[in-house]
Amino acid sequence: MQHELFNLGSLLATRTEDLHPKQARIANLEVEQLEREIDAMNEDLSPLRSFVLPGGTRINAELHAARTICRRAERLVWRCRKSKSAPRGAAIF
């Protein structure tokens, strides 16, 4: 899973015209597998009844910052896709 997420990060960080022919791509198969794994991990968790606030340790604060950055990137990708300015040739969409 981590390998696929790094590949995705590489694609998001590379302009379409700079993609190397041998650069790893993310296909629908990998996206579907990741979604299945997330669903399987969530099955054992009880439903959240409120937001989980970060705190306690430095690592918790760093993980919270990383999560918010990832969410911001996700919203940007979806905005690009919706506006059709995203590269349609990339397998990540």
N, C-alpha and C positions, 0 to 999 in steps of 0.2 A: 504494500500500500504506500509506504513512504517513497519507494522508487517512483511509482506513478505520480505522486504528488510533486516530486522534484521535476519530473518531466513536464508536468503541467506548468509549474513555475517557470521553467525554461522557456516554454512556448509563450507564456504571457509576457515575459520580459524581452522577447525578441520581436522586432518589427517584421512584418510579413516578408518584405523584400530582403531581409537579412537571414531568413531561415535557411539553414544548410540542408541539402538533400538527405543527408544521413542523420539529421537531428531527430531524436525520438518524438513520436506523435502519440496523442491519446485518442484512441478510437472509442466508439460507442461501447464496445465490449468491456473495456477497462472501466468506463464510467458506470456501466450497469453492475459490474463486479464490486466496485467501490460502494455503490448504493446498497447492494445486498449485504455487504460486510457491516456497513453502518447500521442498517436495520437489525441485523443479528445482534450487534452489540447493544443496541437500544432496547431489545426485547427483555433483557434482564433488569432493566432500570425501572424504578417506579416513576410514574408521571411527575413532572415538576409542577409544583404548586405556586412557585414564585421564582423570581430571578435569583440566580446564585451570584452573590457578591464576592468579588475577589478580596483576598486579604490573608493575613497571617504570615506569609513568607515572601521573600523576594521572588522566588520562582513562580508563585501564584500571580503576583503582579505582572511578571514578564509574560506568562502564559495569557493573561487577560489582554495585555497590549497586543500580543501576536494574534489573538482571536479577533480583536477589533480591526486590525490591519487586514486580515484575511477577509472579513466581512465587507470592508470597504472595497477591496479589490473585486470581490464577487459582484457587488452592486455595479461597479464600473464596467465589468465585463458584460453584464446583462443590459446595461444602458447602451453600450456599444452595439451589442447584438440587436437590440430593439431598433436602434437608429440605422441599422444596416451598414454601419461604418466599420464593423469588425471584419476581419479577413475570413471570407466564407470558404476559402480553400483549406484552411487549417482544420485538422481533424478534431480539435477540441470543441468545436461547436457542432 
